[in-house]
Amino acid sequence: MTEAAADKSIHASAVQVGDRAVLIRGPSGSGKSRLAFDLLLAGRAGHIAITRLVGDDRVHVWPHEKALMVRPAPALAGLIEVRGLGIRRCDSVSEARVGLVVDLDAPDAERLPPPEALEVLIKGILIPRIPVQQGFSGLSLVIAALTMTANSCSTDCSKEFGNHISPTIATQ
């Protein structure tokens, strides 16, 4: 990691799901910690791959070998805010490769987003992205992205369904 990446953190949370991290961004109060905690619970329940906290509230991101990496701010490592209970310690990892970005309260969130809204360029690395509308937790969208492939039918496909449970963009 470079010196520049080491000193500047971003306001975000991250949870490792399997071998990739979900980077959760959004304004203060948008539900980043809540979504991170919900993902940790979904992992414990077996709804998604094993989960571990990377960081809550402040994380560092940097490019490394054509991947975007994330680690917690040192003072917050292993800590997560659980609204109503305060700051809690939980299982965590020191760094992870980002496989999915979730933008909470995203102004471009749509029911059927265009393909270009489903990717974001961060530090020169193109990452799959989920824009989530204000007031929506996003958990169901993240679980769908982690467990379902995109519709396998082309737009002229009739009477077929494309939600097949298999590896996805965030885990491939």
GROMACS elastic network, one bead per residue, 0.5 to 0.9 nm:
[ bonds ]
;  ai    aj funct       b0    kb
    1     4     6  0.83482   500
    1     5     6  0.64428   500
    1     6     6  0.69275   500
    1    62     6  0.69817   500
    1    63     6  0.81568   500
    1    64     6  0.75420   500
    2     5     6  0.53015   500
    2     6     6  0.63690   500
    2    62     6  0.79656   500
    3     6     6  0.50068   500
    3     7     6  0.65612   500
    4     7     6  0.55902   500
    4     8     6  0.66278   500
    4    62     6  0.89832   500
    5     8     6  0.58432   500
    5     9     6  0.76912   500
    5    60     6  0.65887   500
    5    61     6  0.66456   500
    5    62     6  0.57609   500
    5    63     6  0.88803   500
    6     9     6  0.77161   500
    6    60     6  0.69293   500
    6    61     6  0.86229   500
    6    62     6  0.86183   500
    7    60     6  0.81629   500
    8    59     6  0.86869   500
    8    60     6  0.66442   500
    8    61     6  0.86877   500
    9    12     6  0.86776   500
    9    58     6  0.59321   500
    9    59     6  0.52419   500
    9    61     6  0.73542   500
    9    72     6  0.85635   500
    9    73     6  0.68303   500
   10    13     6  0.89091   500
   10    25     6  0.87498   500
   10    57     6  0.81998   500
   10    58     6  0.55361   500
   10    59     6  0.55183   500
   10    60     6  0.61181   500
   10    61     6  0.77006   500
   11    25     6  0.69476   500
   11    26     6  0.77399   500
   11    27     6  0.80763   500
   11    28     6  0.83029   500
   11    56     6  0.86277   500
   11    57     6  0.55824   500
   11    59     6  0.66909   500
   11    60     6  0.89410   500
   12    23     6  0.69511   500
   12    24     6  0.55424   500
   12    26     6  0.69437   500
   12    27     6  0.88050   500
   12    32     6  0.68914   500
   12    33     6  0.86249   500
   12    55     6  0.80105   500
   12    56     6  0.66380   500
   12    57     6  0.51011   500
   12    58     6  0.53883   500
   12    59     6  0.60394   500
   12    60     6  0.88207   500
   13    22     6  0.83047   500
   13    23     6  0.59969   500
   13    24     6  0.50817   500
   13    25     6  0.67263   500
   13    32     6  0.60921   500
   13    33     6  0.65908   500
   13    35     6  0.88585   500
   13    36     6  0.67208   500
   13    53     6  0.85476   500
   13    54     6  0.75149   500
   13    55     6  0.53204   500
   13    57     6  0.51847   500
   13    58     6  0.64457   500
   13    59     6  0.65144   500
   13    72     6  0.83173   500
   14    21     6  0.62360   500
   14    22     6  0.54376   500
   14    24     6  0.57979   500
   14    25     6  0.87276   500
   14    32     6  0.87194   500
   14    33     6  0.89584   500
   14    36     6  0.66991   500
   14    53     6  0.64848   500
   14    54     6  0.51752   500
   14    55     6  0.52238   500
   14    56     6  0.64003   500
   14    57     6  0.86385   500
   14    59     6  0.75686   500
   14    70     6  0.75759   500
   14    71     6  0.81996   500
   14    72     6  0.81632   500
   14    96     6  0.88884   500
   14    98     6  0.85077   500
   15    20     6  0.83662   500
   15    21     6  0.52885   500
   15    22     6  0.53317   500
   15    23     6  0.68473   500
   15    24     6  0.82719   500
   15    36     6  0.61033   500
   15    37     6  0.85947   500
   15    39     6  0.72838   500
   15    40     6  0.73557   500
   15    51     6  0.66400   500
   15    52     6  0.57720   500
   15    54     6  0.51054   500
   15    55     6  0.69537   500
   15    56     6  0.84685   500
   15    92     6  0.85038   500
   15    93     6  0.89312   500
   15    96     6  0.86298   500
   16    19     6  0.66360   500
   16    20     6  0.54531   500
   16    22     6  0.62352   500
   16    23     6  0.87510   500
   16    40     6  0.87918   500
   16    50     6  0.80029   500
   16    51     6  0.53518   500
   16    52     6  0.51551   500
   16    53     6  0.60923   500
   16    54     6  0.61930   500
   16    92     6  0.84848   500
   16    93     6  0.77960   500
   16    95     6  0.87292   500
   16    96     6  0.65857   500
   16    97     6  0.82141   500
   16    98     6  0.81895   500
   17    20     6  0.55575   500
   17    21     6  0.56814   500
   17    22     6  0.70228   500
   17    39     6  0.81826   500
   17    40     6  0.84791   500
   17    43     6  0.74818   500
   17    48     6  0.73461   500
   17    49     6  0.56309   500
   17    50     6  0.57815   500
   17    52     6  0.68562   500
   17    53     6  0.88941   500
   17   146     6  0.85866   500
   17   170     6  0.89275   500
   17   171     6  0.82996   500
   18    21     6  0.78798   500
   18    48     6  0.81843   500
   18    50     6  0.53648   500
   18    51     6  0.63467   500
   18    52     6  0.86370   500
   18   171     6  0.73398   500
   19    49     6  0.87361   500
   19    50     6  0.87981   500
   19    96     6  0.75447   500
   19    97     6  0.74393   500
   19    99     6  0.86248   500
   19   171     6  0.70543   500
   20    96     6  0.62875   500
   20    97     6  0.51919   500
   20    98     6  0.54541   500
   20    99     6  0.50891   500
   20   100     6  0.78577   500
   20   170     6  0.68969   500
   20   171     6  0.63778   500
   21    51     6  0.89404   500
   21    53     6  0.89594   500
   21    54     6  0.77276   500
   21    69     6  0.85578   500
   21    70     6  0.78403   500
   21    95     6  0.89184   500
   21    96     6  0.58792   500
   21    97     6  0.57281   500
   21    99     6  0.54838   500
   21   100     6  0.66553   500
   21   101     6  0.85179   500
   21   170     6  0.82446   500
   22    36     6  0.85756   500
   22    97     6  0.88354   500
   22    98     6  0.60396   500
   22    99     6  0.61295   500
   22   101     6  0.57238   500
   22   102     6  0.70699   500
   22   142     6  0.85480   500
   22   170     6  0.81298   500
   23    70     6  0.80265   500
   23    98     6  0.65133   500
   23    99     6  0.79685   500
   23   100     6  0.62346   500
   23   102     6  0.61156   500
   23   103     6  0.84778   500
   24    32     6  0.58941   500
   24    33     6  0.85446   500
   24    35     6  0.78746   500
   24    36     6  0.75386   500
   24   100     6  0.85775   500
   24   101     6  0.59564   500
   24   103     6  0.61199   500
   24   104     6  0.73304   500
   25    30     6  0.87464   500
   25    32     6  0.65989   500
   25   101     6  0.74438   500
   25   102     6  0.60945   500
   25   104     6  0.61191   500
   26    29     6  0.81738   500
   26    30     6  0.59472   500
   26    31     6  0.78213   500
   26    32     6  0.67597   500
   26   102     6  0.82988   500
   26   103     6  0.56087   500
   26   105     6  0.63134   500
   26   106     6  0.75907   500
   27    30     6  0.55772   500
   27    31     6  0.85431   500
   27    32     6  0.84925   500
   27   104     6  0.75120   500
   27   105     6  0.73625   500
   28    31     6  0.78595   500
   28    32     6  0.82103   500
   29    32     6  0.76002   500
   29    33     6  0.89384   500
   30    33     6  0.87072   500
   30    34     6  0.88273   500
   30   104     6  0.62058   500
   30   105     6  0.64459   500
   30   134     6  0.75148   500
   30   135     6  0.76919   500
   30   137     6  0.86020   500
   31    34     6  0.50218   500
   31    35     6  0.60355   500
   31    36     6  0.84780   500
   31   104     6  0.73806   500
   31   135     6  0.87754   500
   31   136     6  0.89313   500
   31   137     6  0.69074   500
   32    35     6  0.52908   500
   32    36     6  0.61562   500
   32    37     6  0.86345   500
   32    56     6  0.78928   500
   32    57     6  0.75416   500
   32   104     6  0.74270   500
   32   137     6  0.88886   500
   33    37     6  0.60821   500
   33    38     6  0.84958   500
   33    56     6  0.62648   500
   33    57     6  0.70232   500
   33    80     6  0.68805   500
   33    81     6  0.61522   500
   33    82     6  0.71446   500
   33    83     6  0.83354   500
   34    37     6  0.51166   500
   34    38     6  0.60553   500
   34    39     6  0.85846   500
   34    81     6  0.80048   500
   34    82     6  0.70162   500
   34    83     6  0.75676   500
   34   137     6  0.80341   500
   35    39     6  0.61195   500
   35    40     6  0.86132   500
   35   137     6  0.65745   500
   35   138     6  0.71958   500
   35   139     6  0.63112   500
   36    39     6  0.51713   500
   36    40     6  0.63518   500
   36    41     6  0.87885   500
   36    53     6  0.76130   500
   36    55     6  0.89507   500
   36    56     6  0.76363   500
   36    80     6  0.84316   500
   36   139     6  0.89944   500
   37    40     6  0.50133   500
   37    41     6  0.62688   500
   37    42     6  0.86263   500
   37    53     6  0.84439   500
   37    80     6  0.77086   500
   37    81     6  0.83558   500
   37    82     6  0.73364   500
   38    41     6  0.50470   500
   38    42     6  0.61164   500
   38    43     6  0.86278   500
   38   139     6  0.70294   500
   39    43     6  0.61792   500
   39    44     6  0.86318   500
   39    48     6  0.82371   500
   39    51     6  0.72262   500
   39    52     6  0.89285   500
   39   139     6  0.71782   500
   39   142     6  0.85423   500
   39   143     6  0.82992   500
   40    43     6  0.51785   500
   40    44     6  0.63363   500
   40    45     6  0.87140   500
   40    50     6  0.82342   500
   40    51     6  0.54692   500
   40    52     6  0.64754   500
   40    53     6  0.72266   500
   41    44     6  0.50402   500
   41    45     6  0.61348   500
   41    46     6  0.86508   500
   41    47     6  0.88288   500
   41    51     6  0.82700   500
   42    45     6  0.50427   500
   42    46     6  0.62496   500
   42    47     6  0.52600   500
   42    48     6  0.60778   500
   42    49     6  0.84792   500
   42    50     6  0.87013   500
   42    51     6  0.80946   500
   42   143     6  0.85393   500
   43    46     6  0.51235   500
   43    47     6  0.59002   500
   43    48     6  0.50192   500
   43    49     6  0.56328   500
   43    51     6  0.50235   500
   43    52     6  0.82953   500
   44    47     6  0.77552   500
   44    48     6  0.82345   500
   44    49     6  0.85272   500
   44    50     6  0.67955   500
   44    51     6  0.71765   500
   45    48     6  0.78538   500
   46    49     6  0.66185   500
   46    50     6  0.73697   500
   47   143     6  0.79335   500
   47   147     6  0.88173   500
   48    51     6  0.78981   500
   48   143     6  0.69877   500
   48   146     6  0.72987   500
   48   147     6  0.71779   500
   49   146     6  0.87287   500
   51    91     6  0.87836   500
   51    92     6  0.87205   500
   52    90     6  0.80223   500
   52    91     6  0.57408   500
   52    93     6  0.64583   500
   53    56     6  0.76077   500
   53    72     6  0.89474   500
   53    77     6  0.87105   500
   53    78     6  0.68101   500
   53    79     6  0.82158   500
   53    80     6  0.80528   500
   53    90     6  0.71750   500
   53    91     6  0.63032   500
   53    93     6  0.63633   500
   53    94     6  0.89591   500
   54    59     6  0.81888   500
   54    70     6  0.74836   500
   54    71     6  0.60308   500
   54    72     6  0.58191   500
   54    77     6  0.74861   500
   54    78     6  0.73577   500
   54    91     6  0.88396   500
   54    92     6  0.55363   500
   54    93     6  0.52817   500
   54    94     6  0.64080   500
   54    95     6  0.63068   500
   54    96     6  0.71117   500
   55    58     6  0.66888   500
   55    59     6  0.58727   500
   55    60     6  0.89387   500
   55    70     6  0.84088   500
   55    71     6  0.65370   500
   55    73     6  0.70270   500
   55    76     6  0.69752   500
   55    77     6  0.60856   500
   55    78     6  0.68223   500
   55    79     6  0.72277   500
   55    80     6  0.74409   500
   55    92     6  0.77464   500
   55    93     6  0.83848   500
   55    94     6  0.85453   500
   55    95     6  0.88182   500
   56    59     6  0.70392   500
   56    72     6  0.71417   500
   56    73     6  0.84210   500
   56    76     6  0.70979   500
   56    77     6  0.79716   500
   56    78     6  0.82936   500
   56    79     6  0.67691   500
   56    80     6  0.54230   500
   56    81     6  0.73867   500
   57    72     6  0.86703   500
   57    73     6  0.85410   500
   57    76     6  0.80843   500
   57    80     6  0.79566   500
   57    81     6  0.84020   500
   58    72     6  0.65050   500
   58    73     6  0.55938   500
   58    76     6  0.75249   500
   59    70     6  0.66135   500
   59    71     6  0.56567   500
   59    73     6  0.50480   500
   59    74     6  0.87330   500
   59    76     6  0.87885   500
   60    69     6  0.81274   500
   60    70     6  0.55235   500
   60    71     6  0.53325   500
   60    72     6  0.61610   500
   60    73     6  0.64365   500
   61    68     6  0.66909   500
   61    69     6  0.54326   500
   61    71     6  0.66803   500
   61    72     6  0.89691   500
   61    98     6  0.88958   500
   61   122     6  0.88693   500
   61   123     6  0.84093   500
   62    67     6  0.84075   500
   62    68     6  0.57214   500
   62    69     6  0.53685   500
   62    70     6  0.67181   500
   62   122     6  0.87094   500
   62   123     6  0.68352   500
   63    66     6  0.65769   500
   63    67     6  0.56310   500
   63    69     6  0.60293   500
   63    70     6  0.89752   500
   63   122     6  0.84317   500
   63   123     6  0.62169   500
   63   124     6  0.74662   500
   63   125     6  0.70742   500
   64    67     6  0.52391   500
   64    68     6  0.61304   500
   64    69     6  0.65758   500
   64    97     6  0.89928   500
   65    68     6  0.82856   500
   66   124     6  0.84524   500
   66   125     6  0.65971   500
   67    97     6  0.66193   500
   67    98     6  0.73228   500
   67    99     6  0.87210   500
   67   125     6  0.63518   500
   67   126     6  0.86234   500
   67   127     6  0.88186   500
   68    96     6  0.86228   500
   68    97     6  0.58567   500
   68    98     6  0.54853   500
   68    99     6  0.81168   500
   68   122     6  0.75933   500
   68   123     6  0.75946   500
   68   124     6  0.86572   500
   68   125     6  0.62731   500
   68   126     6  0.86427   500
   68   127     6  0.81443   500
   69    95     6  0.69160   500
   69    96     6  0.56767   500
   69    98     6  0.56666   500
   70    94     6  0.85776   500
   70    95     6  0.54901   500
   70    96     6  0.54883   500
   70    97     6  0.63411   500
   70    98     6  0.65951   500
   71    74     6  0.84935   500
   71    77     6  0.84859   500
   71    93     6  0.80215   500
   71    94     6  0.57749   500
   71    96     6  0.66334   500
   72    75     6  0.81696   500
   72    76     6  0.65348   500
   72    77     6  0.53876   500
   72    78     6  0.81163   500
   72    93     6  0.86048   500
   72    94     6  0.68362   500
   72    95     6  0.72346   500
   73    76     6  0.54685   500
   73    77     6  0.62207   500
   74    77     6  0.53336   500
   75    79     6  0.88397   500
   76    79     6  0.54605   500
   76    80     6  0.78910   500
   77    80     6  0.85919   500
   77    89     6  0.87374   500
   77    92     6  0.74688   500
   77    93     6  0.84207   500
   77    94     6  0.76266   500
   78    88     6  0.82868   500
   78    89     6  0.54989   500
   78    90     6  0.55950   500
   78    91     6  0.63683   500
   78    92     6  0.52027   500
   78    93     6  0.77644   500
   78    94     6  0.86916   500
   79    87     6  0.64086   500
   79    88     6  0.55494   500
   79    90     6  0.63201   500
   79    91     6  0.87659   500
   79    92     6  0.83439   500
   80    86     6  0.83073   500
   80    87     6  0.55607   500
   80    88     6  0.54054   500
   80    89     6  0.63936   500
   80    90     6  0.73306   500
   81    84     6  0.88245   500
   81    85     6  0.77423   500
   81    86     6  0.55364   500
   81    88     6  0.61774   500
   81    89     6  0.88503   500
   82    85     6  0.54188   500
   82    86     6  0.53575   500
   82    87     6  0.61361   500
   82    88     6  0.68379   500
   83    86     6  0.59495   500
   83    87     6  0.83116   500
   85    88     6  0.78084   500
   89    92     6  0.87577   500
   92    95     6  0.89048   500
   93    96     6  0.72957   500
   98   101     6  0.75167   500
   98   127     6  0.77232   500
   98   170     6  0.83274   500
   99   127     6  0.65052   500
   99   128     6  0.68831   500
   99   129     6  0.89544   500
   99   169     6  0.74748   500
   99   171     6  0.67539   500
   99   172     6  0.84931   500
  100   119     6  0.88975   500
  100   127     6  0.60965   500
  100   128     6  0.51007   500
  100   129     6  0.57105   500
  100   130     6  0.77069   500
  100   142     6  0.86887   500
  100   145     6  0.86934   500
  100   146     6  0.88326   500
  100   169     6  0.79291   500
  100   170     6  0.54506   500
  100   171     6  0.88225   500
  101   119     6  0.83272   500
  101   120     6  0.77976   500
  101   127     6  0.67931   500
  101   128     6  0.62590   500
  101   130     6  0.62884   500
  101   131     6  0.84932   500
  102   128     6  0.87541   500
  102   129     6  0.57304   500
  102   131     6  0.60839   500
  102   132     6  0.71142   500
  102   138     6  0.80669   500
  102   142     6  0.77553   500
  103   106     6  0.56457   500
  103   109     6  0.88855   500
  103   129     6  0.73996   500
  103   130     6  0.62153   500
  103   132     6  0.59123   500
  103   133     6  0.86383   500
  104   107     6  0.89349   500
  104   109     6  0.89016   500
  104   130     6  0.84724   500
  104   131     6  0.64318   500
  104   133     6  0.64969   500
  104   134     6  0.66885   500
  104   135     6  0.86532   500
  104   136     6  0.80622   500
  104   137     6  0.79561   500
  104   138     6  0.75605   500
  105   108     6  0.87947   500
  105   109     6  0.78623   500
  105   131     6  0.76280   500
  105   132     6  0.57606   500
  105   135     6  0.71603   500
  105   136     6  0.79836   500
  106   109     6  0.54337   500
  106   130     6  0.89588   500
  106   131     6  0.53327   500
  106   132     6  0.55003   500
  106   133     6  0.55088   500
  106   134     6  0.67777   500
  107   110     6  0.86917   500
  107   131     6  0.79955   500
  107   132     6  0.83754   500
  107   133     6  0.69775   500
  107   134     6  0.80529   500
  108   113     6  0.80175   500
  108   117     6  0.73622   500
  108   131     6  0.66442   500
  108   132     6  0.82643   500
  108   133     6  0.78485   500
  109   112     6  0.85158   500
  109   113     6  0.67662   500
  109   117     6  0.81466   500
  109   130     6  0.81453   500
  109   132     6  0.53563   500
  109   133     6  0.50965   500
  109   134     6  0.84827   500
  110   114     6  0.83717   500
  110   131     6  0.77833   500
  110   132     6  0.80229   500
  110   133     6  0.73739   500
  113   116     6  0.80685   500
  113   117     6  0.61602   500
  113   118     6  0.72136   500
  113   131     6  0.83774   500
  114   117     6  0.55821   500
  114   118     6  0.71476   500
  115   118     6  0.53294   500
  115   119     6  0.74454   500
  116   119     6  0.58956   500
  116   120     6  0.81659   500
  117   120     6  0.74439   500
  117   129     6  0.72213   500
  117   130     6  0.77636   500
  117   131     6  0.72814   500
  118   127     6  0.85283   500
  118   128     6  0.57910   500
  118   130     6  0.57754   500
  118   131     6  0.72661   500
  119   126     6  0.64915   500
  119   127     6  0.54879   500
  119   130     6  0.77721   500
  120   125     6  0.80520   500
  120   126     6  0.55889   500
  120   127     6  0.53788   500
  120   128     6  0.64632   500
  120   129     6  0.60281   500
  121   124     6  0.58021   500
  121   125     6  0.53298   500
  121   127     6  0.62951   500
  121   128     6  0.89917   500
  122   125     6  0.52339   500
  122   126     6  0.64767   500
  122   127     6  0.73745   500
  123   126     6  0.85298   500
  127   170     6  0.88069   500
  128   169     6  0.70147   500
  128   170     6  0.71512   500
  130   138     6  0.85042   500
  130   141     6  0.75629   500
  130   142     6  0.75434   500
  130   145     6  0.83999   500
  131   138     6  0.87017   500
  132   135     6  0.85765   500
  132   136     6  0.66419   500
  132   137     6  0.77243   500
  132   138     6  0.59506   500
  132   141     6  0.82295   500
  133   136     6  0.57891   500
  133   137     6  0.85261   500
  133   138     6  0.82000   500
  134   137     6  0.83478   500
  136   139     6  0.85334   500
  137   140     6  0.78685   500
  137   141     6  0.87110   500
  138   141     6  0.51795   500
  138   142     6  0.62101   500
  138   143     6  0.86738   500
  139   142     6  0.51726   500
  139   143     6  0.61431   500
  139   144     6  0.85100   500
  140   143     6  0.51528   500
  140   144     6  0.60535   500
  140   145     6  0.85779   500
  141   144     6  0.50736   500
  141   145     6  0.61462   500
  141   146     6  0.86057   500
  142   145     6  0.50362   500
  142   146     6  0.61208   500
  142   147     6  0.85908   500
  143   146     6  0.50343   500
  143   147     6  0.60178   500
  143   148     6  0.81068   500
  144   147     6  0.52512   500
  144   148     6  0.53492   500
  144   149     6  0.82038   500
  145   148     6  0.57357   500
  145   149     6  0.71197   500
  145   150     6  0.80890   500
  145   168     6  0.67361   500
  145   169     6  0.73136   500
  145   170     6  0.70850   500
  146   149     6  0.81924   500
  146   166     6  0.88641   500
  146   167     6  0.74963   500
  146   168     6  0.58089   500
  146   169     6  0.73316   500
  146   170     6  0.58943   500
  146   171     6  0.68803   500
  147   164     6  0.84318   500
  147   165     6  0.57179   500
  147   166     6  0.62028   500
  147   167     6  0.65326   500
  147   168     6  0.62745   500
  147   170     6  0.89089   500
  147   171     6  0.88131   500
  148   151     6  0.86773   500
  148   162     6  0.88580   500
  148   163     6  0.58467   500
  148   164     6  0.56598   500
  148   166     6  0.59636   500
  148   167     6  0.71946   500
  148   168     6  0.61649   500
  149   152     6  0.74360   500
  149   162     6  0.75731   500
  149   163     6  0.61636   500
  149   164     6  0.59250   500
  149   165     6  0.66188   500
  149   166     6  0.64287   500
  149   167     6  0.70315   500
  149   168     6  0.52842   500
  149   169     6  0.75065   500
  150   153     6  0.87694   500
  150   162     6  0.68590   500
  150   163     6  0.67700   500
  150   164     6  0.81847   500
  150   168     6  0.80204   500
  150   169     6  0.87388   500
  151   154     6  0.77057   500
  151   161     6  0.71026   500
  151   163     6  0.58313   500
  151   164     6  0.80722   500
  152   160     6  0.89462   500
  152   161     6  0.76424   500
  152   163     6  0.74229   500
  152   164     6  0.81526   500
  153   156     6  0.76552   500
  153   157     6  0.53630   500
  153   158     6  0.82812   500
  153   160     6  0.69708   500
  153   161     6  0.71178   500
  153   162     6  0.58696   500
  154   157     6  0.52963   500
  154   158     6  0.89483   500
  155   158     6  0.83170   500
  157   160     6  0.64824   500
  157   161     6  0.88162   500
  158   161     6  0.86348   500
  161   164     6  0.82691   500
  165   168     6  0.85127   500
  167   170     6  0.80432   500
  167   171     6  0.60005   500
  167   172     6  0.61416   500
  168   171     6  0.53714   500
  168   172     6  0.57966   500
  169   172     6  0.54911   500
